[in-house]
């Protein structure tokens, strides 16, 4: 009986000294949530630039209304899909990504259509907005990569033995990754 009592005390001391990785799991979970906020911030920056781009294009060219309407509608849809950091499942991330992909496609069509308007291509406001959009797309790419890296670190940590048992006890669940769209497998066609 004394032996069992000493083993139990030893186990309690061991757990109290190491905290079983719980604090590290909390820290890594917070890092994933913080990085998700950075991803959303980059997408919000793009959504904020779109009305300025559309207004500049409208003011500088007798433009196709359908293309502008597509951009406006895609922006509205993209900003309406929100995911909380607690809900980072692959399905929710896919839904978010699809809405953002529609906006990317609409913006691409808008920028390709602009080629027909030489006076717009030389407009300084348009050129600055175009550069801002390019920079924003790069930021989005960087933040998505960082997000995937933090998710990988978190998932690896909670799935490693013996932390996987502690993670299960405290409901630390695997997070989803950003994945490339199916359309990203094909190179875009450029026609002049």
C-alpha positions in Angstrom: 0.0 0.0 0.0 2.9 2.4 0.8 4.4 1.6 -2.6 1.2 2.6 -4.4 1.0 5.7 -2.3 4.6 6.7 -3.2 3.9 6.0 -6.9 0.8 8.2 -6.8 2.7 11.1 -5.0 5.5 10.7 -7.6 3.1 10.9 -10.4 1.4 14.0 -9.0 4.8 15.7 -8.5 5.8 14.8 -12.0 2.6 16.2 -13.5 2.8 19.4 -11.4 6.4 20.0 -12.5 5.8 19.5 -16.2 2.2 20.8 -16.5 1.9 18.0 -19.1 2.3 20.4 -21.9 -1.0 22.1 -21.1 0.4 25.6 -21.0 2.3 25.0 -24.2 -0.9 23.8 -25.9 -2.6 27.0 -24.7 0.2 29.1 -26.1 0.3 27.3 -29.4 -3.5 27.5 -29.7 -3.3 31.3 -29.1 -0.6 31.6 -31.7 -2.9 29.9 -34.3 -5.7 32.3 -33.4 -3.4 35.3 -33.6 -2.1 34.1 -37.0 -5.7 33.6 -38.2 -6.4 37.2 -37.3 -3.4 38.3 -39.4 -4.8 36.3 -42.4 -8.2 38.0 -41.9 -6.5 41.4 -41.6 -4.8 40.9 -45.0 -8.1 39.9 -46.6 -9.8 42.9 -45.1 -7.2 45.2 -46.5 -8.0 43.8 -49.9 -11.7 44.2 -49.4 -11.1 47.8 -48.3 -9.2 48.6 -51.5 -11.8 47.2 -53.8 -14.3 50.1 -53.6 -11.5 52.6 -54.3 -10.4 50.5 -57.3 -14.0 50.2 -58.7 -14.6 54.0 -58.3 -11.3 54.8 -60.0 -12.2 52.5 -62.9 -15.7 53.9 -63.1 -14.5 57.5 -63.2 -11.8 56.9 -65.8 -13.6 54.7 -68.3 -16.9 53.9 -69.9 -16.6 50.5 -68.4 -18.5 47.2 -68.7 -21.0 47.3 -65.8 -21.1 43.5 -65.6 -17.4 43.3 -64.6 -17.8 46.0 -61.9 -21.0 44.4 -60.6 -19.2 41.0 -60.3 -16.4 42.6 -58.3 -18.8 44.4 -56.0 -20.8 41.2 -55.4 -17.7 39.1 -54.9 -16.4 41.6 -52.3 -19.7 41.5 -50.4 -19.7 37.7 -50.3 -16.1 37.6 -49.3 -16.6 39.9 -46.4 -19.7 38.1 -45.2 -18.0 34.8 -44.7 -16.4 34.9 -41.2 -14.8 32.1 -39.3 -13.9 32.3 -35.6 -10.5 30.9 -34.5 -12.4 28.2 -32.5 -13.9 26.9 -35.7 -10.9 26.4 -37.9 -12.1 23.2 -39.5 -11.0 22.3 -43.0 -14.6 22.7 -44.2 -14.9 26.2 -42.8 -11.6 27.3 -44.2 -12.6 25.9 -47.6 -15.8 28.0 -47.5 -13.8 31.1 -46.5 -11.3 30.4 -49.3 -14.0 29.9 -51.9 -15.5 33.3 -51.1 -12.1 34.9 -51.3 -11.4 33.0 -54.5 -14.4 34.5 -56.2 -13.2 38.0 -55.3 -9.7 37.1 -56.7 -11.3 35.9 -59.9 -13.4 39.0 -60.3 -10.5 41.3 -59.6 -8.4 39.4 -62.2 -11.2 39.9 -64.8 -11.4 43.6 -63.9 -7.6 44.1 -64.4 -7.6 42.1 -67.7 -10.5 44.2 -69.0 -8.7 47.4 -68.2 -6.2 46.7 -71.0 -8.8 48.1 -73.4 -8.7 51.5 -71.8 -5.3 53.1 -72.4 -6.3 56.4 -70.5 -7.0 54.3 -67.4 -3.7 52.5 -67.5 -1.9 55.8 -67.3 -4.1 57.2 -64.5 -1.8 57.7 -61.4 -4.6 56.7 -59.0 -5.3 53.5 -60.8 -1.6 52.6 -61.0 -1.3 53.2 -57.2 -4.3 51.1 -56.5 -3.1 48.3 -58.7 0.3 48.3 -56.9 -1.6 48.3 -53.6 -3.6 45.3 -54.7 -0.5 43.5 -55.8 1.1 44.1 -52.5 -2.0 43.0 -50.7 -2.1 39.7 -52.6 1.5 39.1 -51.6 0.7 39.9 -48.0 -2.2 37.4 -48.1 0.1 34.7 -49.5 2.7 35.4 -46.7 0.0 35.3 -44.0 -1.5 32.1 -45.3 1.9 30.5 -45.3 2.6 31.6 -41.8 -0.8 30.4 -40.7 -0.2 26.9 -42.1 3.2 26.8 -40.3 1.6 27.7 -37.0 -1.2 25.2 -37.5 1.4 22.5 -38.4 3.4 23.3 -35.2 0.2 23.2 -33.1 -1.2 20.0 -34.7 2.2 18.2 -34.3 2.5 19.2 -30.7 -1.0 18.0 -29.6 -0.8 14.8 -31.6 2.5 13.7 -30.1 2.6 11.1 -27.4 1.9 11.6 -24.4 0.5 15.1 -25.1 -2.2 13.6 -27.3 -3.9 12.2 -24.2 -3.7 15.5 -22.4 -5.0 17.3 -25.5 -7.9 14.9 -25.6 -8.8 15.5 -22.0 -8.8 19.3 -22.4 -10.5 19.4 -25.9 -7.5 20.6 -27.9 -8.5 19.6 -31.4 -6.6 19.5 -34.6 -6.9 22.7 -36.7 -7.4 22.9 -40.5 -5.0 24.2 -43.1 -5.4 26.6 -46.0 -5.2 24.5 -49.2 -4.8 25.6 -52.8 -8.0 25.9 -54.8 -8.5 23.2 -57.4 -8.3 25.9 -60.1 -4.8 26.7 -59.0 -3.6 23.5 -60.6 -4.0 25.0 -64.0 -1.9 27.8 -65.3 -4.0 30.9 -66.3 -4.3 31.7 -70.0 -3.3 35.1 -71.1 -4.6 36.4 -74.5 -3.7 39.6 -76.2 
